[in-house]
Amino acid sequence: MKRLLVLANPSSHGGRSGRRLPRLQELLPEGEFVVLKDIDEARRLAREASGYEAVVACGGDGTVNAVAGGVLANPDDALKFGVLYTGTSPDFCREHGIPVEPEKAAEVLRNGFARAIPALVANGEPFFCSMNLGMGAAVAASANRLRPKIGDFMGTLWSVLREVMHGRRYDIEVNGETIRNVAHMLVTRMTRIAGGLKVSLPSLADDEYALWFARDVSRLGCLKLVWNMYCGRLCGEVRVLRGKTAFSSRSPVELEYDGDPHGNLPAVVSLAARPLRLIVPGQTHSKMRLKR
């Protein structure tokens, strides 16, 4: 019996993911591959999976987010989650040390270990990288179009610079406190945001997450901020949060998380009820022993 359910999105990376499927199936014969029709199917199949040790997302950020969210909603709280990344911006994989090379990724799924990863929820939907307020939605939409053509780094960089030049600013309420003249705000537990951009965060406990924002900065100041983020330097303001956090705004502020737009504020963020059991390299956690 197959012990890995692999949910494959053939349209990831401009359709290149679909062309790689035969090779991935050769590398992971333990996997039962299902070619997805859409993202909603990925979420549903992961949520309903039964009799498997792990469900694996084979695709880009959207597929990772949908499948991982389905695993969290699955009644089997011992179900593990794995990644065969075939997208364009592997920040989630880099953050958790998961290789993107197919041969190495398959080996991790075969012999890796399960690590409990706290997940965040926005308006009832889990996300696993970052939730961005304001310019993030515009940057994500542009970068998603450009990355298949000019790569992860350049697609993200061009999109960020274009949005910085627009100079939009926002007044955002966080648990009733108005933070004015915000250039960008995000919620995350990860240091890697997108396409090489990083934020410097304090060490977070399992019941904590971070709010990062930049305010009262000029266009030139934003350019310096972007440079510092690419260098991984301390910049912006950081607050450590617990429990539920409510975000709202009097004027429309777009909401984006894990690379996809999700409408406008308001939003309520909290930690998911249980952690994600992520398959990673290493030898300090419960080993994935696939039953033959």
JOBELJO-V34358 format. One record per residue. RES is the residue in one small letter. PHI is phi in whole degrees, 0 to 359 (999 if undefined). Layout:
BEGIN
res:RES phi:PHI
res:RES phi:PHI
END
This chain:
BEGIN
res:m phi:999
res:k phi:292
res:r phi:252
res:l phi:243
res:l phi:261
res:v phi:255
res:l phi:260
res:a phi:253
res:n phi:262
res:p phi:288
res:s phi:268
res:s phi:299
res:h phi:55
res:g phi:63
res:g phi:92
res:r phi:292
res:s phi:302
res:g phi:298
res:r phi:289
res:r phi:269
res:l phi:301
res:p phi:303
res:r phi:293
res:l phi:295
res:q phi:294
res:e phi:294
res:l phi:288
res:l phi:230
res:p phi:294
res:e phi:289
res:g phi:266
res:e phi:265
res:f phi:273
res:v phi:237
res:v phi:276
res:l phi:278
res:k phi:274
res:d phi:199
res:i phi:293
res:d phi:300
res:e phi:294
res:a phi:301
res:r phi:296
res:r phi:293
res:l phi:296
res:a phi:292
res:r phi:293
res:e phi:263
res:a phi:302
res:s phi:218
res:g phi:88
res:y phi:249
res:e phi:277
res:a phi:206
res:v phi:247
res:v phi:245
res:a phi:271
res:c phi:243
res:g phi:167
res:g phi:261
res:d phi:300
res:g phi:297
res:t phi:293
res:v phi:303
res:n phi:296
res:a phi:293
res:v phi:291
res:a phi:298
res:g phi:297
res:g phi:295
res:v phi:297
res:l phi:295
res:a phi:271
res:n phi:288
res:p phi:300
res:d phi:279
res:d phi:282
res:a phi:267
res:l phi:295
res:k phi:262
res:f phi:233
res:g phi:229
res:v phi:227
res:l phi:247
res:y phi:277
res:t phi:228
res:g phi:266
res:t phi:243
res:s phi:222
res:p phi:277
res:d phi:294
res:f phi:300
res:c phi:295
res:r phi:297
res:e phi:299
res:h phi:255
res:g phi:72
res:i phi:272
res:p phi:292
res:v phi:262
res:e phi:294
res:p phi:304
res:e phi:297
res:k phi:289
res:a phi:296
res:a phi:296
res:e phi:294
res:v phi:296
res:l phi:296
res:r phi:280
res:n phi:230
res:g phi:281
res:f phi:228
res:a phi:267
res:r phi:245
res:a phi:281
res:i phi:247
res:p phi:300
res:a phi:244
res:l phi:253
res:v phi:231
res:a phi:238
res:n phi:51
res:g phi:87
res:e phi:251
res:p phi:286
res:f phi:222
res:f phi:233
res:c phi:245
res:s phi:209
res:m phi:255
res:n phi:246
res:l phi:247
res:g phi:93
res:m phi:293
res:g phi:302
res:a phi:294
res:a phi:293
res:v phi:297
res:a phi:297
res:a phi:298
res:s phi:291
res:a phi:296
res:n phi:299
res:r phi:284
res:l phi:272
res:r phi:304
res:p phi:297
res:k phi:264
res:i phi:238
res:g phi:96
res:d phi:299
res:f phi:297
res:m phi:292
res:g phi:298
res:t phi:291
res:l phi:300
res:w phi:300
res:s phi:293
res:v phi:295
res:l phi:297
res:r phi:297
res:e phi:288
res:v phi:300
res:m phi:294
res:h phi:293
res:g phi:68
res:r phi:289
res:r phi:228
res:y phi:223
res:d phi:254
res:i phi:238
res:e phi:267
res:v phi:240
res:n phi:51
res:g phi:89
res:e phi:270
res:t phi:273
res:i phi:257
res:r phi:264
res:n phi:57
res:v phi:276
res:a phi:280
res:h phi:201
res:m phi:217
res:l phi:213
res:v phi:238
res:t phi:197
res:r phi:243
res:m phi:255
res:t phi:275
res:r phi:270
res:i phi:256
res:a phi:187
res:g phi:52
res:g phi:98
res:l phi:285
res:k phi:224
res:v phi:240
res:s phi:270
res:l phi:238
res:p phi:289
res:s phi:295
res:l phi:251
res:a phi:287
res:d phi:297
res:d phi:259
res:e phi:238
res:y phi:212
res:a phi:246
res:l phi:252
res:w phi:243
res:f phi:206
res:a phi:235
res:r phi:223
res:d phi:54
res:v phi:240
res:s phi:283
res:r phi:299
res:l phi:296
res:g phi:298
res:c phi:295
res:l phi:298
res:k phi:296
res:l phi:298
res:v phi:299
res:w phi:301
res:n phi:296
res:m phi:291
res:y phi:294
res:c phi:273
res:g phi:73
res:r phi:273
res:l phi:295
res:c phi:200
res:g phi:70
res:e phi:243
res:v phi:232
res:r phi:234
res:v phi:265
res:l phi:242
res:r phi:223
res:g phi:66
res:k phi:268
res:t phi:231
res:a phi:259
res:f phi:243
res:s phi:207
res:s phi:202
res:r phi:287
res:s phi:251
res:p phi:299
res:v phi:230
res:e phi:288
res:l phi:239
res:e phi:218
res:y phi:215
res:d phi:53
res:g phi:89
res:d phi:232
res:p phi:289
res:h phi:222
res:g phi:78
res:n phi:241
res:l phi:299
res:p phi:275
res:a phi:211
res:v phi:239
res:v phi:247
res:s phi:204
res:l phi:280
res:a phi:296
res:a phi:296
res:r phi:218
res:p phi:281
res:l phi:272
res:r phi:269
res:l phi:270
res:i phi:277
res:v phi:227
res:p phi:290
res:g phi:127
res:q phi:224
res:t phi:245
res:h phi:226
res:s phi:299
res:k phi:285
res:m phi:281
res:r phi:253
res:l phi:287
res:k phi:279
res:r phi:274
END
